[in-house]
Amino acid sequence: MRQLYLAVAVCAAALPAYAQGQPQGATPQAEQQQQASPMTQQFLSKAAIGDHYEIQSSRMAMEKSLGGEFQNFARRIIDDHTKSGEKLKTLAKNMNLQLPSELDTKHSSMIEQLSSASGSQFASMYRDQQIDAHKEAIQLYQQYSQQGDNAELRQFVDSTIPALQEHLQLAQNLPQEPGTAVSQAPGMQMGQKMGRHTAQGETKIIGSLGPDHVFASDLEDMDIYSTAGEQIGEVSDVVLNRNGETVALVVGVGGFLGLGEKNVAIPFTAVEISASRRDESATTEPGSPNRIVLRGMTREELEAAPSFEKD
């Protein structure tokens, strides 16, 4: 028993000496990994705000009928920046940091400018903003890649820079003068413009169907499918706004043999329409739609959605 007491006493005497040998303020390695330098915090904040802006502005672009190039670009931006935003959240959480959930003054002003624009003015402004925003983002990411002190975050940065550079190139390749809607109604080309106002006020009339054109009248009574191939409804009508832009497809969902069915207005930006094109082996007319796919919603969600009243 006396030997046990002596052992305890020796250990107790050694502890102060061990503590004196440690650097003042030292913390365990796991706790050190949770700490973030001011540079890292600043980068995470700016990058998160950039992602919020990209997603918000591109969602606005998806609601406009600006042509296939703009729609495809905006969809790509939303997808990529949503993924990078989620990764940033995970990295910030590991550092016990809270990322901003709202835009700063600068990006809020940019969104307000887009909100007040329409047609070709919106397209030109969106294109210019995307070019400037991605130039700034690339500079921000490259600076942290060279000077950042968090290895895991730097790895994410290095893997993201090529995508940002590709976004910039895609933005620079967007048309500088997209068409402006003049009028559009069932029987005219959907998702495209009937003509284009030039600076002199000239309107150019479309002489034939383009590769991405379909007739609104052809969409009526077409079935809509989920991404899994399930038939979830049938188009009964098309909704346009006063600018001639396609807003929604009215789809009959639910019920049995027509009984208990209700109409739901699905945003046009949520569907993809595949259309046949004329070639040597084609048997259908150019632009004839053959399939409508709804993305982001299931049959159950449609059936639970509010009814669309035509009257």
TORVEXFI-117642 format. One record per residue (C-alpha): residue number from 1; x negated, y negated, z negated; residue in one letter. Coordinates in steps of 0.2 Angstrom, whole numbers. Example, Ala and Ser with C-alpha at 12.3 -4.5 7.8 and 13.67 -1.06 7.14 Angstrom:
<rec seq="1" X="-62" Y="22" Z="-39" type="a"/>
<rec seq="2" X="-68" Y="5" Z="-36" type="s"/>
//
This chain:
<rec seq="1" X="0" Y="0" Z="0" type="m"/>
<rec seq="2" X="-14" Y="-12" Z="-4" type="r"/>
<rec seq="3" X="-22" Y="-9" Z="13" type="q"/>
<rec seq="4" X="-5" Y="-13" Z="21" type="l"/>
<rec seq="5" X="-5" Y="-30" Z="12" type="y"/>
<rec seq="6" X="-23" Y="-33" Z="17" type="l"/>
<rec seq="7" X="-19" Y="-30" Z="36" type="a"/>
<rec seq="8" X="-4" Y="-42" Z="35" type="v"/>
<rec seq="9" X="-14" Y="-55" Z="27" type="a"/>
<rec seq="10" X="-28" Y="-54" Z="40" type="v"/>
<rec seq="11" X="-15" Y="-56" Z="54" type="c"/>
<rec seq="12" X="-7" Y="-71" Z="46" type="a"/>
<rec seq="13" X="-24" Y="-79" Z="44" type="a"/>
<rec seq="14" X="-28" Y="-76" Z="62" type="a"/>
<rec seq="15" X="-12" Y="-84" Z="69" type="l"/>
<rec seq="16" X="-16" Y="-102" Z="65" type="p"/>
<rec seq="17" X="-33" Y="-100" Z="74" type="a"/>
<rec seq="18" X="-24" Y="-92" Z="89" type="y"/>
<rec seq="19" X="-12" Y="-107" Z="90" type="a"/>
<rec seq="20" X="-27" Y="-119" Z="89" type="q"/>
<rec seq="21" X="-35" Y="-111" Z="104" type="g"/>
<rec seq="22" X="-19" Y="-114" Z="114" type="q"/>
<rec seq="23" X="-17" Y="-130" Z="124" type="p"/>
<rec seq="24" X="-6" Y="-142" Z="115" type="q"/>
<rec seq="25" X="12" Y="-141" Z="123" type="g"/>
<rec seq="26" X="9" Y="-125" Z="132" type="a"/>
<rec seq="27" X="25" Y="-115" Z="136" type="t"/>
<rec seq="28" X="27" Y="-97" Z="142" type="p"/>
<rec seq="29" X="24" Y="-94" Z="160" type="q"/>
<rec seq="30" X="43" Y="-90" Z="164" type="a"/>
<rec seq="31" X="47" Y="-107" Z="156" type="e"/>
<rec seq="32" X="34" Y="-116" Z="167" type="q"/>
<rec seq="33" X="42" Y="-108" Z="182" type="q"/>
<rec seq="34" X="58" Y="-117" Z="178" type="q"/>
<rec seq="35" X="51" Y="-134" Z="178" type="q"/>
<rec seq="36" X="51" Y="-145" Z="193" type="a"/>
<rec seq="37" X="40" Y="-160" Z="197" type="s"/>
<rec seq="38" X="48" Y="-177" Z="202" type="p"/>
<rec seq="39" X="42" Y="-173" Z="220" type="m"/>
<rec seq="40" X="52" Y="-157" Z="220" type="t"/>
<rec seq="41" X="67" Y="-164" Z="212" type="q"/>
<rec seq="42" X="67" Y="-178" Z="225" type="q"/>
<rec seq="43" X="65" Y="-166" Z="240" type="f"/>
<rec seq="44" X="79" Y="-155" Z="234" type="l"/>
<rec seq="45" X="91" Y="-170" Z="231" type="s"/>
<rec seq="46" X="87" Y="-178" Z="249" type="k"/>
<rec seq="47" X="89" Y="-161" Z="257" type="a"/>
<rec seq="48" X="105" Y="-157" Z="249" type="a"/>
<rec seq="49" X="113" Y="-173" Z="254" type="i"/>
<rec seq="50" X="106" Y="-171" Z="272" type="g"/>
<rec seq="51" X="115" Y="-154" Z="272" type="d"/>
<rec seq="52" X="131" Y="-162" Z="266" type="h"/>
<rec seq="53" X="131" Y="-175" Z="279" type="y"/>
<rec seq="54" X="127" Y="-163" Z="293" type="e"/>
<rec seq="55" X="142" Y="-152" Z="289" type="i"/>
<rec seq="56" X="154" Y="-166" Z="286" type="q"/>
<rec seq="57" X="150" Y="-176" Z="302" type="s"/>
<rec seq="58" X="150" Y="-160" Z="312" type="s"/>
<rec seq="59" X="167" Y="-155" Z="306" type="r"/>
<rec seq="60" X="173" Y="-171" Z="312" type="m"/>
<rec seq="61" X="165" Y="-168" Z="329" type="a"/>
<rec seq="62" X="174" Y="-151" Z="329" type="m"/>
<rec seq="63" X="190" Y="-159" Z="328" type="e"/>
<rec seq="64" X="187" Y="-170" Z="343" type="k"/>
<rec seq="65" X="189" Y="-163" Z="361" type="s"/>
<rec seq="66" X="171" Y="-168" Z="367" type="l"/>
<rec seq="67" X="167" Y="-154" Z="378" type="g"/>
<rec seq="68" X="159" Y="-137" Z="376" type="g"/>
<rec seq="69" X="141" Y="-144" Z="373" type="e"/>
<rec seq="70" X="147" Y="-154" Z="358" type="f"/>
<rec seq="71" X="158" Y="-140" Z="351" type="q"/>
<rec seq="72" X="144" Y="-127" Z="352" type="n"/>
<rec seq="73" X="132" Y="-139" Z="344" type="f"/>
<rec seq="74" X="143" Y="-144" Z="330" type="a"/>
<rec seq="75" X="147" Y="-126" Z="326" type="r"/>
<rec seq="76" X="129" Y="-122" Z="326" type="r"/>
<rec seq="77" X="125" Y="-136" Z="314" type="i"/>
<rec seq="78" X="139" Y="-131" Z="302" type="i"/>
<rec seq="79" X="133" Y="-113" Z="301" type="d"/>
<rec seq="80" X="114" Y="-117" Z="299" type="d"/>
<rec seq="81" X="116" Y="-131" Z="287" type="h"/>
<rec seq="82" X="129" Y="-121" Z="276" type="t"/>
<rec seq="83" X="116" Y="-107" Z="275" type="k"/>
<rec seq="84" X="102" Y="-119" Z="270" type="s"/>
<rec seq="85" X="113" Y="-128" Z="258" type="g"/>
<rec seq="86" X="117" Y="-111" Z="249" type="e"/>
<rec seq="87" X="98" Y="-107" Z="248" type="k"/>
<rec seq="88" X="94" Y="-124" Z="241" type="l"/>
<rec seq="89" X="107" Y="-121" Z="227" type="k"/>
<rec seq="90" X="99" Y="-105" Z="223" type="t"/>
<rec seq="91" X="82" Y="-113" Z="222" type="l"/>
<rec seq="92" X="88" Y="-127" Z="212" type="a"/>
<rec seq="93" X="97" Y="-116" Z="200" type="k"/>
<rec seq="94" X="81" Y="-106" Z="196" type="n"/>
<rec seq="95" X="74" Y="-123" Z="191" type="m"/>
<rec seq="96" X="88" Y="-128" Z="180" type="n"/>
<rec seq="97" X="92" Y="-142" Z="192" type="l"/>
<rec seq="98" X="109" Y="-149" Z="198" type="q"/>
<rec seq="99" X="110" Y="-154" Z="216" type="l"/>
<rec seq="100" X="121" Y="-169" Z="221" type="p"/>
<rec seq="101" X="138" Y="-164" Z="228" type="s"/>
<rec seq="102" X="142" Y="-181" Z="236" type="e"/>
<rec seq="103" X="134" Y="-192" Z="249" type="l"/>
<rec seq="104" X="123" Y="-206" Z="245" type="d"/>
<rec seq="105" X="127" Y="-224" Z="251" type="t"/>
<rec seq="106" X="117" Y="-222" Z="267" type="k"/>
<rec seq="107" X="126" Y="-206" Z="273" type="h"/>
<rec seq="108" X="143" Y="-212" Z="267" type="s"/>
<rec seq="109" X="141" Y="-227" Z="278" type="s"/>
<rec seq="110" X="137" Y="-216" Z="293" type="m"/>
<rec seq="111" X="152" Y="-205" Z="290" type="i"/>
<rec seq="112" X="163" Y="-221" Z="289" type="e"/>
<rec seq="113" X="156" Y="-227" Z="306" type="q"/>
<rec seq="114" X="161" Y="-210" Z="314" type="l"/>
<rec seq="115" X="178" Y="-211" Z="306" type="s"/>
<rec seq="116" X="182" Y="-227" Z="314" type="s"/>
<rec seq="117" X="176" Y="-221" Z="331" type="a"/>
<rec seq="118" X="185" Y="-211" Z="344" type="s"/>
<rec seq="119" X="182" Y="-203" Z="361" type="g"/>
<rec seq="120" X="166" Y="-207" Z="370" type="s"/>
<rec seq="121" X="161" Y="-220" Z="356" type="q"/>
<rec seq="122" X="162" Y="-206" Z="343" type="f"/>
<rec seq="123" X="152" Y="-194" Z="354" type="a"/>
<rec seq="124" X="138" Y="-207" Z="357" type="s"/>
<rec seq="125" X="138" Y="-211" Z="339" type="m"/>
<rec seq="126" X="138" Y="-193" Z="333" type="y"/>
<rec seq="127" X="124" Y="-189" Z="345" type="r"/>
<rec seq="128" X="113" Y="-204" Z="340" type="d"/>
<rec seq="129" X="116" Y="-200" Z="321" type="q"/>
<rec seq="130" X="111" Y="-182" Z="324" type="q"/>
<rec seq="131" X="95" Y="-187" Z="332" type="i"/>
<rec seq="132" X="90" Y="-199" Z="319" type="d"/>
<rec seq="133" X="95" Y="-188" Z="305" type="a"/>
<rec seq="134" X="86" Y="-173" Z="311" type="h"/>
<rec seq="135" X="70" Y="-183" Z="314" type="k"/>
<rec seq="136" X="71" Y="-189" Z="296" type="e"/>
<rec seq="137" X="74" Y="-171" Z="290" type="a"/>
<rec seq="138" X="59" Y="-164" Z="299" type="i"/>
<rec seq="139" X="48" Y="-178" Z="292" type="q"/>
<rec seq="140" X="55" Y="-174" Z="274" type="l"/>
<rec seq="141" X="52" Y="-155" Z="276" type="y"/>
<rec seq="142" X="35" Y="-157" Z="284" type="q"/>
<rec seq="143" X="29" Y="-169" Z="270" type="q"/>
<rec seq="144" X="34" Y="-156" Z="257" type="y"/>
<rec seq="145" X="26" Y="-142" Z="267" type="s"/>
<rec seq="146" X="10" Y="-151" Z="266" type="q"/>
<rec seq="147" X="11" Y="-158" Z="248" type="q"/>
<rec seq="148" X="24" Y="-149" Z="239" type="g"/>
<rec seq="149" X="20" Y="-140" Z="223" type="d"/>
<rec seq="150" X="33" Y="-126" Z="222" type="n"/>
<rec seq="151" X="27" Y="-111" Z="232" type="a"/>
<rec seq="152" X="45" Y="-103" Z="234" type="e"/>
<rec seq="153" X="52" Y="-119" Z="239" type="l"/>
<rec seq="154" X="38" Y="-122" Z="251" type="r"/>
<rec seq="155" X="41" Y="-105" Z="259" type="q"/>
<rec seq="156" X="59" Y="-110" Z="262" type="f"/>
<rec seq="157" X="54" Y="-126" Z="269" type="v"/>
<rec seq="158" X="42" Y="-118" Z="282" type="d"/>
<rec seq="159" X="55" Y="-106" Z="287" type="s"/>
<rec seq="160" X="68" Y="-120" Z="290" type="t"/>
<rec seq="161" X="57" Y="-132" Z="300" type="i"/>
<rec seq="162" X="58" Y="-123" Z="316" type="p"/>
<rec seq="163" X="78" Y="-123" Z="315" type="a"/>
<rec seq="164" X="78" Y="-142" Z="312" type="l"/>
<rec seq="165" X="66" Y="-145" Z="327" type="q"/>
<rec seq="166" X="78" Y="-134" Z="338" type="e"/>
<rec seq="167" X="93" Y="-144" Z="331" type="h"/>
<rec seq="168" X="84" Y="-160" Z="336" type="l"/>
<rec seq="169" X="81" Y="-154" Z="354" type="q"/>
<rec seq="170" X="99" Y="-148" Z="356" type="l"/>
<rec seq="171" X="105" Y="-165" Z="350" type="a"/>
<rec seq="172" X="94" Y="-174" Z="362" type="q"/>
<rec seq="173" X="101" Y="-163" Z="376" type="n"/>
<rec seq="174" X="119" Y="-168" Z="372" type="l"/>
<rec seq="175" X="127" Y="-178" Z="386" type="p"/>
<rec seq="176" X="125" Y="-197" Z="383" type="q"/>
<rec seq="177" X="142" Y="-201" Z="391" type="e"/>
<rec seq="178" X="154" Y="-187" Z="388" type="p"/>
<rec seq="179" X="172" Y="-188" Z="396" type="g"/>
<rec seq="180" X="185" Y="-198" Z="387" type="t"/>
<rec seq="181" X="203" Y="-191" Z="386" type="a"/>
<rec seq="182" X="216" Y="-200" Z="397" type="v"/>
<rec seq="183" X="231" Y="-189" Z="395" type="s"/>
<rec seq="184" X="234" Y="-171" Z="392" type="q"/>
<rec seq="185" X="249" Y="-160" Z="391" type="a"/>
<rec seq="186" X="254" Y="-142" Z="393" type="p"/>
<rec seq="187" X="249" Y="-137" Z="410" type="g"/>
<rec seq="188" X="233" Y="-147" Z="410" type="m"/>
<rec seq="189" X="216" Y="-142" Z="405" type="q"/>
<rec seq="190" X="214" Y="-138" Z="387" type="m"/>
<rec seq="191" X="199" Y="-143" Z="376" type="g"/>
<rec seq="192" X="192" Y="-154" Z="391" type="q"/>
<rec seq="193" X="196" Y="-171" Z="398" type="k"/>
<rec seq="194" X="207" Y="-175" Z="412" type="m"/>
<rec seq="195" X="196" Y="-189" Z="418" type="g"/>
<rec seq="196" X="182" Y="-201" Z="413" type="r"/>
<rec seq="197" X="183" Y="-220" Z="411" type="h"/>
<rec seq="198" X="167" Y="-228" Z="418" type="t"/>
<rec seq="199" X="160" Y="-245" Z="412" type="a"/>
<rec seq="200" X="170" Y="-252" Z="427" type="q"/>
<rec seq="201" X="186" Y="-244" Z="421" type="g"/>
<rec seq="202" X="186" Y="-231" Z="435" type="e"/>
<rec seq="203" X="194" Y="-214" Z="431" type="t"/>
<rec seq="204" X="187" Y="-199" Z="439" type="k"/>
<rec seq="205" X="200" Y="-185" Z="443" type="i"/>
<rec seq="206" X="196" Y="-167" Z="441" type="i"/>
<rec seq="207" X="199" Y="-158" Z="458" type="g"/>
<rec seq="208" X="197" Y="-140" Z="452" type="s"/>
<rec seq="209" X="196" Y="-130" Z="436" type="l"/>
<rec seq="210" X="179" Y="-130" Z="427" type="g"/>
<rec seq="211" X="171" Y="-114" Z="420" type="p"/>
<rec seq="212" X="177" Y="-118" Z="403" type="d"/>
<rec seq="213" X="195" Y="-124" Z="407" type="h"/>
<rec seq="214" X="211" Y="-115" Z="404" type="v"/>
<rec seq="215" X="229" Y="-120" Z="406" type="f"/>
<rec seq="216" X="239" Y="-124" Z="390" type="a"/>
<rec seq="217" X="254" Y="-115" Z="398" type="s"/>
<rec seq="218" X="244" Y="-99" Z="400" type="d"/>
<rec seq="219" X="241" Y="-99" Z="381" type="l"/>
<rec seq="220" X="260" Y="-97" Z="377" type="e"/>
<rec seq="221" X="265" Y="-80" Z="371" type="d"/>
<rec seq="222" X="247" Y="-74" Z="370" type="m"/>
<rec seq="223" X="242" Y="-64" Z="355" type="d"/>
<rec seq="224" X="229" Y="-70" Z="343" type="i"/>
<rec seq="225" X="217" Y="-58" Z="335" type="y"/>
<rec seq="226" X="206" Y="-58" Z="320" type="s"/>
<rec seq="227" X="187" Y="-55" Z="322" type="t"/>
<rec seq="228" X="190" Y="-37" Z="317" type="a"/>
<rec seq="229" X="202" Y="-35" Z="332" type="g"/>
<rec seq="230" X="218" Y="-35" Z="322" type="e"/>
<rec seq="231" X="233" Y="-43" Z="331" type="q"/>
<rec seq="232" X="239" Y="-57" Z="319" type="i"/>
<rec seq="233" X="251" Y="-67" Z="328" type="g"/>
<rec seq="234" X="257" Y="-75" Z="345" type="e"/>
<rec seq="235" X="256" Y="-92" Z="352" type="v"/>
<rec seq="236" X="272" Y="-101" Z="353" type="s"/>
<rec seq="237" X="267" Y="-119" Z="357" type="d"/>
<rec seq="238" X="252" Y="-131" Z="358" type="v"/>
<rec seq="239" X="250" Y="-147" Z="348" type="v"/>
<rec seq="240" X="242" Y="-163" Z="355" type="l"/>
<rec seq="241" X="239" Y="-180" Z="348" type="n"/>
<rec seq="242" X="242" Y="-196" Z="357" type="r"/>
<rec seq="243" X="224" Y="-197" Z="363" type="n"/>
<rec seq="244" X="227" Y="-181" Z="373" type="g"/>
<rec seq="245" X="216" Y="-170" Z="361" type="e"/>
<rec seq="246" X="221" Y="-152" Z="357" type="t"/>
<rec seq="247" X="225" Y="-152" Z="339" type="v"/>
<rec seq="248" X="233" Y="-135" Z="335" type="a"/>
<rec seq="249" X="240" Y="-119" Z="341" type="l"/>
<rec seq="250" X="258" Y="-115" Z="334" type="v"/>
<rec seq="251" X="258" Y="-96" Z="330" type="v"/>
<rec seq="252" X="272" Y="-85" Z="325" type="g"/>
<rec seq="253" X="266" Y="-74" Z="311" type="v"/>
<rec seq="254" X="274" Y="-61" Z="299" type="g"/>
<rec seq="255" X="291" Y="-53" Z="300" type="g"/>
<rec seq="256" X="297" Y="-38" Z="310" type="f"/>
<rec seq="257" X="304" Y="-37" Z="327" type="l"/>
<rec seq="258" X="306" Y="-56" Z="327" type="g"/>
<rec seq="259" X="315" Y="-56" Z="310" type="l"/>
<rec seq="260" X="307" Y="-66" Z="296" type="g"/>
<rec seq="261" X="294" Y="-73" Z="307" type="e"/>
<rec seq="262" X="287" Y="-91" Z="303" type="k"/>
<rec seq="263" X="277" Y="-103" Z="313" type="n"/>
<rec seq="264" X="260" Y="-108" Z="307" type="v"/>
<rec seq="265" X="249" Y="-122" Z="315" type="a"/>
<rec seq="266" X="232" Y="-116" Z="317" type="i"/>
<rec seq="267" X="218" Y="-130" Z="320" type="p"/>
<rec seq="268" X="212" Y="-128" Z="337" type="f"/>
<rec seq="269" X="194" Y="-129" Z="331" type="t"/>
<rec seq="270" X="197" Y="-112" Z="322" type="a"/>
<rec seq="271" X="200" Y="-102" Z="337" type="v"/>
<rec seq="272" X="189" Y="-96" Z="352" type="e"/>
<rec seq="273" X="197" Y="-93" Z="369" type="i"/>
<rec seq="274" X="188" Y="-82" Z="381" type="s"/>
<rec seq="275" X="192" Y="-85" Z="399" type="a"/>
<rec seq="276" X="189" Y="-76" Z="415" type="s"/>
<rec seq="277" X="179" Y="-84" Z="428" type="r"/>
<rec seq="278" X="179" Y="-82" Z="447" type="r"/>
<rec seq="279" X="165" Y="-71" Z="454" type="d"/>
<rec seq="280" X="164" Y="-57" Z="467" type="e"/>
<rec seq="281" X="172" Y="-44" Z="456" type="s"/>
<rec seq="282" X="185" Y="-55" Z="447" type="a"/>
<rec seq="283" X="203" Y="-51" Z="450" type="t"/>
<rec seq="284" X="210" Y="-65" Z="440" type="t"/>
<rec seq="285" X="211" Y="-83" Z="443" type="e"/>
<rec seq="286" X="197" Y="-94" Z="437" type="p"/>
<rec seq="287" X="200" Y="-101" Z="419" type="g"/>
<rec seq="288" X="213" Y="-88" Z="415" type="s"/>
<rec seq="289" X="213" Y="-84" Z="397" type="p"/>
<rec seq="290" X="212" Y="-66" Z="391" type="n"/>
<rec seq="291" X="209" Y="-67" Z="373" type="r"/>
<rec seq="292" X="211" Y="-78" Z="358" type="i"/>
<rec seq="293" X="201" Y="-75" Z="342" type="v"/>
<rec seq="294" X="204" Y="-83" Z="325" type="l"/>
<rec seq="295" X="189" Y="-86" Z="314" type="r"/>
<rec seq="296" X="189" Y="-89" Z="296" type="g"/>
<rec seq="297" X="207" Y="-83" Z="292" type="m"/>
<rec seq="298" X="215" Y="-66" Z="289" type="t"/>
<rec seq="299" X="233" Y="-61" Z="293" type="r"/>
<rec seq="300" X="237" Y="-62" Z="274" type="e"/>
<rec seq="301" X="231" Y="-80" Z="273" type="e"/>
<rec seq="302" X="241" Y="-85" Z="288" type="l"/>
<rec seq="303" X="257" Y="-77" Z="281" type="e"/>
<rec seq="304" X="254" Y="-86" Z="265" type="a"/>
<rec seq="305" X="250" Y="-103" Z="274" type="a"/>
<rec seq="306" X="264" Y="-117" Z="275" type="p"/>
<rec seq="307" X="277" Y="-116" Z="288" type="s"/>
<rec seq="308" X="275" Y="-128" Z="303" type="f"/>
<rec seq="309" X="292" Y="-136" Z="306" type="e"/>
<rec seq="310" X="294" Y="-142" Z="324" type="k"/>
<rec seq="311" X="309" Y="-153" Z="320" type="d"/>
//
